[in-house]
Amino acid sequence: MSHFEQEVLRLLREDHRKIERIEHLLEIRVVYTAVLAQEGTMAIGNINAGSTGTFAATLLENGVAAVPQPTLVWTYSCSDPTVTIAPSADTTSAVYSVPSNDAGTSFQAAASTIAPDGSTVTTPPLTVTLTPGTTSVVFSASIAQTA
């Protein structure tokens, strides 16, 4: 093999290594995260004691909602043990029920699932402010005629 042919082979190997490195750098890596949002409310993040709030979990791929959303099983949690959680049949949302006598001022809601790559994904905790429940008061009056 001539010196010229050897030099051409060396340069081709060098270019091949560069191309492999570029391909490695260009590989798209999917990072899964998730977000939990309260649905159908004017005062986001607030629930009156004695009522409910519906929360939906969304899987994000590289920071953007995955479209379409893959079929996942979400597990919901709450920092307030008196709040009950009822997930929807497909687990994409859950209703958090706050008892009317809940004396707390807030709770943390979260959801987690297993992403398509097998990693566990948990939403950042969502702080929900509780507004104290109202107590019904019944007033009565008597009118009596005198003389």
N, CA, C and O of each residue as an XYZ file, in Angstrom:
588
protein
N       0.856     -1.157      0.000
C       0.000      0.000      0.000
C       0.913      1.234      0.000
O       1.870      1.309      0.772
N       0.617      2.159     -0.840
C       1.458      3.346     -0.969
C       1.206      4.297      0.197
O       0.221      4.176      0.925
N       2.118      5.239      0.348
C       1.991      6.248      1.388
C       0.703      7.060      1.182
O       0.017      7.385      2.152
N       0.380      7.380     -0.042
C      -0.832      8.119     -0.374
C      -2.077      7.345      0.068
O      -2.988      7.921      0.662
N      -2.116      6.039     -0.221
C      -3.272      5.207      0.158
C      -3.390      5.114      1.683
O      -4.493      5.151      2.228
N      -2.250      4.992      2.363
C      -2.267      4.945      3.827
C      -2.801      6.249      4.407
O      -3.578      6.234      5.362
N      -2.397      7.350      3.847
C      -2.854      8.660      4.313
C      -4.352      8.822      4.071
O      -5.061      9.361      4.921
N      -4.836      8.363      2.928
C      -6.272      8.421      2.631
C      -7.057      7.581      3.640
O      -8.088      8.036      4.135
N      -6.604      6.385      3.952
C      -7.263      5.524      4.944
C      -7.261      6.170      6.325
O      -8.267      6.113      7.031
N      -6.155      6.778      6.717
C      -6.070      7.443      8.019
C      -7.092      8.576      8.096
O      -7.792      8.723      9.098
N      -7.171      9.367      7.040
C      -8.122     10.475      7.014
C      -9.572      9.987      7.011
O     -10.436     10.592      7.645
N      -9.833      8.894      6.297
C     -11.180      8.320      6.292
C     -11.570      7.826      7.686
O     -12.705      8.031      8.116
N     -10.639      7.175      8.399
C     -10.913      6.700      9.770
C     -11.182      7.886     10.698
O     -12.081      7.846     11.537
N     -10.387      8.937     10.529
C     -10.568     10.134     11.340
C     -11.940     10.755     11.072
O     -12.650     11.125     12.007
N     -12.307     10.866      9.809
C     -13.625     11.395      9.458
C     -14.742     10.507      9.987
O     -15.775     11.006     10.434
N     -14.540      9.207      9.938
C     -15.535      8.260     10.445
C     -15.757      8.476     11.949
O     -16.899      8.480     12.407
N     -14.676      8.657     12.717
C     -14.799      8.916     14.158
C     -15.537     10.223     14.411
O     -16.353     10.310     15.328
N     -15.251     11.242     13.598
C     -15.943     12.525     13.750
C     -17.433     12.374     13.467
O     -18.261     12.923     14.194
N     -17.770     11.651     12.441
C     -19.177     11.434     12.087
C     -19.892     10.677     13.199
O     -21.019     11.025     13.553
N     -19.260      9.652     13.755
C     -19.866      8.913     14.859
C     -20.103      9.819     16.062
O     -21.139      9.719     16.719
N     -19.157     10.698     16.353
C     -19.299     11.627     17.470
C     -20.453     12.607     17.207
O     -21.246     12.890     18.105
N     -20.541     13.112     15.994
C     -21.630     14.018     15.635
C     -22.975     13.306     15.747
O     -23.929     13.882     16.270
N     -23.069     12.078     15.271
C     -24.312     11.309     15.385
C     -24.695     11.136     16.844
O     -25.866     11.259     17.202
N     -23.711     10.850     17.688
C     -23.980     10.679     19.120
C     -24.526     11.980     19.722
O     -25.478     11.962     20.502
N     -23.914     13.095     19.350
C     -24.363     14.384     19.872
C     -25.751     14.763     19.372
O     -26.488     15.467     20.062
N     -26.106     14.309     18.194
C     -27.399     14.661     17.605
C     -28.546     13.762     18.044
O     -29.708     14.047     17.754
N     -28.226     12.681     18.738
C     -29.297     11.793     19.199
C     -30.246     12.588     20.083
O     -29.815     13.298     20.992
N     -31.534     12.465     19.813
C     -32.537     13.176     20.587
C     -32.865     12.345     21.819
O     -33.301     11.198     21.724
N     -32.645     12.945     22.954
C     -32.921     12.279     24.222
C     -34.241     12.835     24.760
O     -34.408     14.048     24.886
N     -35.162     11.947     25.071
C     -36.454     12.360     25.609
C     -36.358     12.374     27.129
O     -35.981     11.382     27.752
N     -36.708     13.517     27.710
C     -36.755     13.654     29.160
C     -38.224     13.812     29.537
O     -38.907     14.722     29.065
N     -38.699     12.909     30.398
C     -40.100     12.945     30.814
C     -40.239     13.677     32.145
O     -39.483     13.436     33.087
N     -41.216     14.570     32.204
C     -41.622     15.232     33.440
C     -43.146     15.257     33.424
O     -43.770     14.764     32.485
N     -43.736     15.825     34.455
C     -45.199     15.868     34.509
C     -45.639     17.116     35.241
O     -44.871     17.734     35.979
N     -46.895     17.473     35.020
C     -47.481     18.633     35.676
C     -48.887     18.269     36.141
O     -49.589     17.485     35.503
N     -49.277     18.857     37.266
C     -50.621     18.663     37.815
C     -51.318     20.017     37.798
O     -50.755     21.006     38.268
N     -52.525     20.076     37.268
C     -53.259     21.337     37.180
C     -54.686     21.152     37.673
O     -55.301     20.105     37.477
N     -55.196     22.200     38.319
C     -56.582     22.175     38.772
C     -57.478     22.549     37.611
O     -57.180     23.481     36.864
N     -58.578     21.824     37.455
C     -59.501     22.054     36.342
C     -60.713     22.856     36.785
O     -61.113     22.818     37.948
N     -61.283     23.577     35.842
C     -62.603     24.188     35.991
C     -62.794     25.061     37.200
O     -63.774     24.889     37.925
N     -61.900     25.990     37.447
C     -62.073     26.880     38.583
C     -61.614     28.276     38.211
O     -60.701     28.436     37.400
N     -62.219     29.257     38.777
C     -61.804     30.637     38.542
C     -60.635     31.004     39.448
O     -59.768     31.786     39.057
N     -60.605     30.449     40.646
C     -59.525     30.743     41.601
C     -58.612     29.527     41.664
O     -58.740     28.687     42.554
N     -57.700     29.442     40.723
C     -56.822     28.279     40.632
C     -56.044     28.109     41.926
O     -55.493     29.065     42.472
N     -56.013     26.884     42.399
C     -55.263     26.584     43.613
C     -56.051     26.802     44.887
O     -55.491     26.698     45.978
N     -57.342     27.103     44.779
C     -58.164     27.325     45.967
C     -59.342     26.368     45.981
O     -59.973     26.116     44.954
N     -59.624     25.842     47.160
C     -60.798     24.990     47.356
C     -61.434     25.412     48.668
O     -60.739     25.623     49.662
N     -62.737     25.533     48.671
C     -63.454     25.803     49.907
C     -63.574     24.521     50.699
O     -63.860     23.460     50.142
N     -63.356     24.618     52.003
C     -63.586     23.459     52.857
C     -65.031     23.025     52.671
O     -65.929     23.864     52.610
N     -65.260     21.722     52.580
C     -66.596     21.195     52.347
C     -66.918     21.030     50.877
O     -68.049     20.689     50.529
N     -65.942     21.265     50.003
C     -66.192     21.102     48.570
C     -65.080     20.266     47.932
O     -64.271     19.654     48.628
N     -65.055     20.252     46.607
C     -64.101     19.413     45.887
C     -63.337     20.229     44.850
O     -63.737     21.330     44.471
N     -62.238     19.657     44.411
C     -61.464     20.227     43.312
C     -60.989     19.095     42.428
O     -60.579     18.047     42.928
N     -61.038     19.289     41.135
C     -60.589     18.260     40.194
C     -59.220     18.656     39.656
O     -59.002     19.796     39.246
N     -58.310     17.698     39.664
C     -56.942     17.920     39.214
C     -56.601     16.916     38.123
O     -56.978     15.747     38.202
N     -55.886     17.379     37.106
C     -55.506     16.511     35.987
C     -53.988     16.477     35.874
O     -53.315     17.498     36.013
N     -53.466     15.279     35.619
C     -52.033     15.087     35.436
C     -51.728     15.000     33.938
O     -52.494     14.415     33.172
N     -50.602     15.588     33.532
C     -50.192     15.566     32.136
C     -48.720     15.179     32.053
O     -47.885     15.732     32.769
N     -48.410     14.233     31.183
C     -47.026     13.839     30.947
C     -46.406     14.807     29.952
O     -47.010     15.137     28.931
N     -45.202     15.257     30.256
C     -44.473     16.163     29.372
C     -43.269     15.441     28.780
O     -42.571     14.705     29.478
N     -43.032     15.656     27.491
C     -41.829     15.155     26.819
C     -40.971     16.359     26.486
O     -41.368     17.210     25.690
N     -39.799     16.434     27.091
C     -38.897     17.572     26.897
C     -39.620     18.902     27.149
O     -39.431     19.873     26.416
N     -40.452     18.927     28.201
C     -41.115     20.155     28.613
C     -42.407     20.494     27.903
O     -43.021     21.515     28.211
N     -42.843     19.664     26.953
C     -44.066     19.928     26.188
C     -45.019     18.747     26.377
O     -44.590     17.595     26.432
N     -46.298     19.043     26.474
C     -47.295     17.976     26.648
C     -47.149     16.939     25.539
O     -47.142     17.274     24.355
N     -47.034     15.686     25.937
C     -46.924     14.595     24.971
C     -48.234     14.487     24.202
O     -49.307     14.412     24.800
N     -48.144     14.478     22.866
C     -49.340     14.382     22.021
C     -49.164     13.211     21.078
O     -48.191     13.179     20.325
N     -50.063     12.256     21.092
C     -51.131     12.109     22.079
C     -50.550     11.628     23.404
O     -49.443     11.092     23.451
N     -51.309     11.825     24.479
C     -50.875     11.349     25.785
C     -50.880      9.824     25.770
O     -51.875      9.209     25.386
N     -49.768      9.210     26.187
C     -49.771      7.746     26.248
C     -50.719      7.268     27.350
O     -51.048      8.022     28.266
N     -51.148      6.026     27.252
C     -52.003      5.457     28.289
C     -51.136      5.156     29.504
O     -50.250      4.303     29.449
N     -51.395      5.855     30.595
C     -50.608      5.725     31.818
C     -51.542      5.503     32.993
O     -52.728      5.825     32.924
N     -51.013      4.962     34.055
C     -51.768      4.833     35.301
C     -51.163      5.836     36.283
O     -50.020      5.691     36.714
N     -51.948      6.849     36.624
C     -51.502      7.894     37.541
C     -51.925      7.552     38.964
O     -53.008      7.011     39.189
N     -51.059      7.872     39.917
C     -51.352      7.723     41.341
C     -51.306      9.111     41.956
O     -50.318      9.829     41.803
N     -52.372      9.493     42.651
C     -52.484     10.827     43.227
C     -52.207     10.784     44.723
O     -52.457      9.776     45.384
N     -51.683     11.896     45.252
C     -51.377     11.971     46.679
C     -51.734     13.354     47.215
O     -51.914     14.309     46.460
N     -51.831     13.429     48.541
C     -52.197     14.682     49.207
C     -51.515     14.715     50.571
O     -51.451     13.703     51.270
N     -51.011     15.880     50.938
C     -50.335     16.017     52.231
C     -51.317     16.083     53.401
O     -50.917     15.888     54.549
N     -52.581     16.352     53.132
C     -53.604     16.446     54.171
C     -54.334     15.106     54.262
O     -55.046     14.733     53.330
N     -54.169     14.375     55.373
C     -54.784     13.048     55.472
C     -56.310     13.063     55.530
O     -56.935     12.019     55.347
N     -56.925     14.222     55.782
C     -58.393     14.270     55.835
C     -59.016     14.434     54.449
O     -60.219     14.234     54.281
N     -58.208     14.793     53.465
C     -58.709     14.964     52.098
C     -58.781     13.590     51.435
O     -57.822     12.820     51.483
N     -59.920     13.289     50.819
C     -60.059     12.015     50.104
C     -59.854     12.253     48.609
O     -60.196     13.307     48.074
N     -59.286     11.241     47.953
C     -58.964     11.354     46.530
C     -59.698     10.254     45.777
O     -59.619      9.080     46.139
N     -60.416     10.647     44.720
C     -61.137      9.692     43.872
C     -60.650      9.848     42.432
O     -61.101     10.750     41.726
N     -59.727      8.977     41.985
C     -59.246      9.074     40.593
C     -60.347      8.714     39.598
O     -61.237      7.918     39.897
N     -60.271      9.314     38.410
C     -61.199      8.960     37.336
C     -60.885      7.538     36.873
O     -59.843      6.982     37.220
N     -61.782      6.960     36.096
C     -61.601      5.580     35.631
C     -60.297      5.412     34.840
O     -59.630      4.383     34.950
N     -59.938      6.433     34.038
C     -58.704      6.329     33.251
C     -57.496      6.926     33.982
O     -56.396      6.953     33.430
N     -57.686      7.395     35.197
C     -56.682      7.989     36.095
C     -56.030      9.258     35.560
O     -55.008      9.675     36.106
N     -56.566      9.890     34.523
C     -55.976     11.129     34.020
C     -56.334     12.327     34.891
O     -55.729     13.392     34.770
N     -57.317     12.151     35.769
C     -57.690     13.210     36.706
C     -58.192     12.583     37.993
O     -58.452     11.381     38.061
N     -58.323     13.424     39.017
C     -58.819     12.942     40.303
C     -59.561     14.068     41.001
O     -59.223     15.242     40.853
N     -60.579     13.688     41.764
C     -61.342     14.649     42.553
C     -60.838     14.578     43.991
O     -60.838     13.517     44.615
N     -60.410     15.731     44.503
C     -59.959     15.861     45.889
C     -61.126     16.435     46.687
O     -61.589     17.536     46.388
N     -61.607     15.713     47.692
C     -62.730     16.166     48.516
C     -62.212     16.625     49.873
O     -61.558     15.871     50.593
N     -62.515     17.869     50.203
C     -62.062     18.463     51.459
C     -63.242     18.487     52.424
O     -64.291     19.048     52.108
N     -63.074     17.877     53.609
C     -64.187     17.892     54.566
C     -64.472     19.320     55.054
O     -63.575     20.161     55.112
N     -65.728     19.570     55.399
C     -66.122     20.921     55.813
C     -65.452     21.349     57.112
O     -65.319     22.546     57.367
N     -65.029     20.401     57.935
C     -64.395     20.753     59.206
C     -62.862     20.773     59.108
O     -62.179     20.795     60.132
N     -62.328     20.766     57.899
C     -60.874     20.788     57.726
C     -60.347     22.128     58.228
O     -60.723     23.183     57.717
N     -59.481     22.080     59.223
C     -58.955     23.298     59.839
C     -57.657     23.768     59.178
O     -57.093     24.789     59.571
N     -57.190     23.032     58.185
C     -55.948     23.410     57.525
C     -56.110     24.649     56.659
O     -57.224     25.060     56.334
N     -54.967     25.241     56.289
C     -54.995     26.417     55.420
C     -54.567     26.077     54.000
O     -54.809     26.844     53.068
N     -53.921     24.908     53.841
C     -53.485     24.493     52.502
C     -53.087     23.029     52.541
O     -52.928     22.438     53.608
N     -52.928     22.453     51.347
C     -52.355     21.112     51.236
C     -51.550     21.034     49.953
O     -51.669     21.888     49.074
N     -50.734     20.006     49.857
C     -49.919     19.770     48.672
C     -50.513     18.590     47.921
O     -50.703     17.517     48.494
N     -50.809     18.785     46.639
C     -51.325     17.717     45.781
C     -50.231     17.337     44.786
O     -49.473     18.194     44.331
N     -50.155     16.052     44.454
C     -49.157     15.588     43.482
C     -49.681     14.332     42.797
O     -50.660     13.729     43.239
N     -49.015     13.948     41.712
C     -49.355     12.719     40.995
C     -48.067     12.111     40.462
O     -47.097     12.818     40.193
N     -48.071     10.795     40.313
C     -46.899     10.118     39.757
C     -47.340      8.987     38.841
O     -48.458      8.483     38.940
N     -46.433      8.601     37.945
C     -46.702      7.525     36.996
C     -45.377      6.939     36.524
O     -44.306      7.438     36.867
N     -45.463      5.889     35.744
C     -44.295      5.299     35.087
C     -44.324      5.764     33.634
O     -45.279      5.485     32.909
N     -43.268      6.480     33.206
C     -43.174      7.010     31.846
C     -42.892      5.881     30.855
O     -42.511      4.783     31.261
N     -43.075      6.140     29.566
C     -42.821      5.111     28.551
C     -41.403      4.531     28.570
O     -41.192      3.402     28.126
N     -40.426      5.298     29.083
C     -39.057      4.781     29.153
C     -38.792      3.983     30.424
O     -37.672      3.523     30.643
N     -39.839      3.810     31.282
C     -39.700      3.025     32.506
C     -39.325      3.834     33.729
O     -39.248      3.284     34.827
N     -39.091      5.127     33.567
C     -38.731      5.961     34.712
C     -39.978      6.403     35.471
O     -41.053      6.549     34.890
N     -39.820      6.613     36.779
C     -40.919      7.132     37.592
C     -40.916      8.644     37.471
O     -39.890      9.297     37.660
N     -42.083      9.190     37.152
C     -42.232     10.634     36.980
C     -43.247     11.119     38.010
O     -44.344     10.572     38.127
N     -42.860     12.157     38.754
C     -43.744     12.742     39.758
C     -43.900     14.227     39.471
O     -42.927     14.915     39.164
N     -45.117     14.712     39.572
C     -45.360     16.135     39.354
C     -44.756     16.921     40.508
O     -44.647     16.405     41.621
N     -44.361     18.167     40.254
C     -43.988     19.018     41.385
C     -45.228     19.209     42.254
O     -46.338     19.268     41.725
N     -45.067     19.306     43.563
C     -46.247     19.494     44.417
C     -46.974     20.791     44.071
O     -46.353     21.831     43.856
N     -48.280     20.707     44.024
C     -49.126     21.864     43.757
C     -49.737     22.285     45.090
O     -50.446     21.502     45.722
N     -49.467     23.515     45.519
C     -50.030     24.012     46.775
C     -51.446     24.510     46.524
O     -51.685     25.370     45.676
N     -52.371     23.949     47.281
C     -53.787     24.302     47.162
C     -54.196     25.009     48.449
O     -54.063     24.450     49.538
N     -54.692     26.235     48.324
C     -55.126     27.014     49.478
C     -56.549     26.611     49.846
O     -57.427     26.511     48.988
N     -56.758     26.381     51.141
C     -58.098     26.033     51.622
C     -58.769     27.268     52.187
O     -58.182     28.011     52.973
N     -60.004     27.474     51.775
C     -60.819     28.549     52.320
C     -61.743     27.908     53.344
O     -62.420     26.928     53.034
N     -61.781     28.445     54.559
C     -62.623     27.821     55.589
C     -64.068     27.685     55.121
O     -64.598     28.541     54.413
N     -64.682     26.591     55.537
C     -66.091     26.372     55.213
C     -66.963     27.329     55.990
O     -66.547     27.884     57.007
N     -68.148     27.513     55.515
C     -69.080     28.386     56.225
C     -70.054     27.531     57.013
O     -70.430     26.438     56.591
N     -70.445     28.034     58.132
C     -71.411     27.344     58.984
C     -72.750     28.039     58.823
O     -72.834     29.262     58.931
N     -73.771     27.285     58.572
C     -75.107     27.868     58.433
C     -75.630     28.257     59.804
O     -75.578     27.474     60.753
N     -76.126     29.457     59.889
C     -76.726     29.946     61.125
C     -78.177     30.289     60.815
O     -78.471     31.002     59.856
N     -79.068     29.774     61.633
C     -80.491     30.040     61.440
C     -80.939     31.007     62.524
O     -80.777     30.750     63.717
N     -81.499     32.111     62.088
C     -82.026     33.102     63.023
C     -83.540     32.972     63.038
O     -84.178     32.715     62.017
N     -84.084     33.157     64.214
C     -85.537     33.173     64.286
C     -85.965     34.369     65.139
O     -85.214     34.847     65.990
N     -87.142     34.821     64.899
C     -87.666     35.976     65.652
C     -89.117     35.685     66.005
O     -89.838     35.023     65.259
N     -89.511     36.178     67.122
C     -90.895     36.029     67.540
C     -91.508     37.420     67.664
O     -90.889     38.362     68.158
N     -92.699     37.503     67.215
C     -93.419     38.766     67.356
C     -94.656     38.454     68.186
O     -95.440     37.556     67.882
N     -94.783     39.201     69.198
C     -95.943     38.997     70.089
C     -96.697     40.314     70.224
O     -96.113     41.391     70.335
N     -97.973     40.184     70.209
C     -98.782     41.372     70.361
C     -99.051     41.575     71.843
O     -99.386     40.634     72.562
N     -98.902     42.789     72.281
C     -99.196     43.100     73.678
C    -100.340     44.114     73.704
O    -100.442     44.991     72.847
N    -101.154     43.970     74.666
C    -102.318     44.820     74.945
C    -103.087     45.140     73.747
O    -104.092     45.846     73.829
